[in-house]
Amino acid sequence: MKIIVDAMGGDNAPQAPVRGAIQALRELDAQVILVGRGEEILKVLHEDGITDLPAGLEITHADQVVEMCDNPATAFREKKNSSLTVGLNLLKEGAGDAFVSAGSTGALLSGATLLVKRIKGIRRAALAPVVPTGKGGAVLIDCGATAECTPEFLLQFAFMGSYYAERVLGRPEPKVGLLNIGAEPTKGTSLQQEAYQLLKKAGDEGRINFTGNVEAREAVEGAVDVIVCDGYSGNIFLKTVEGAGLFLGREVKKIFLKSVKTKLAALLVKNELAQFKKLMSADEVGGTALIGISKPVVKAHGSSGAYAIRNAIRQAMEFGKSGIIEDITENVSHMRLPAHPARSDENTEEKEI
């Protein structure tokens, strides 16, 4: 597969995207188009002793960069020759199979929505990271693309997250839970209560495996494979999990460095500690799928290093091969409310966090 990579996006650009692309070429059998300032990309390659472009690597020049201080809703329009805009247009035109960027989340969401377009019938695209849980991870959808949601949005998120869990995580009949403050159907605000009824109906019809409301504690323990929520709640949930992981990691390290006895104990469980660190590392996942767009788009973390970009490319390849977009397209009629005919806002900009 050919993956388009925003070489100027992220805190560590262009070094991380360029070196991550080289790792993907060597280890994943990927083809990569690096989009950005050609001279800066070549400089990184030369610093690493690469004087000729490796087979499977292309460079498309784009002399502008979308900065974090730019207006995310309009940056891709105002900077038409930015690496992000040029890369998304390449994806739209079919020059590559998927797009990866560690740049501005808001600009990526707006650009993907208005350039590449959402799948017809999908109200809002959703950011769907895989968060660590006690049973190997769960799809969190949405984690920040749309702060204010309707029950119909959450219904669509449930379907899209279910397809992703099944196709990419390999979970047959993935369990879908609605993030809430209690298990009872009457818990939560009107949004959760109305969404619950829509998800229950879809579950009763056998279209998704809806198991009911799920509290944050049970979600982290692995009660479900898909955690459905609005972007505001999802963003808080995600950052709480990330913060808790960092806190636990530091505290465990303190314990094992406390004395000679604990240092010896650390040596005995060295491999297990490494596995725990890997479980909690966002670099291993690589990025967050932007589900609902008509072609695969993956958002890598802004602080991604080369290894994380390499894994974001891997994730983009898995996304592209999975058939999720086809699943959504074929079943979108089941994700819409009969009382809401096609609207004129199919590809308007979302309110982002």
Secondary structure, 3 states (H helix, E strand, C coil): CEEEEECCCCCCCCHHHHHHHHHHHHHCCCEEEEEECHHHHHHHHHHCCCCCCCCCEEEEECCECCCCCCCCCCHHHHCCCEHHHHHHHHHHHCCCCEEEECCCHHHHHHHHHHHHCECCCCCCCEEECEECCCCCCEEEECCCCCCCCCHHHHHHHHHHHHHHHHHCCCCCCCEEEEECCCCCCCCCCHHHHHHHHHHHHHHHCCCCEEEEEECHHHHHHCCCCEEECCHHHHHHHHHHHHHHHHHHHHHHHHHHCCCHHHHHHHHHCHHHHHHHHHHHCHHHHCEEEEECECCCEEEECCCCCHHHHHHHHHHHHHHHHHCHHHHHHHHHHHHCCCCCCCCCCCCCCCCCC
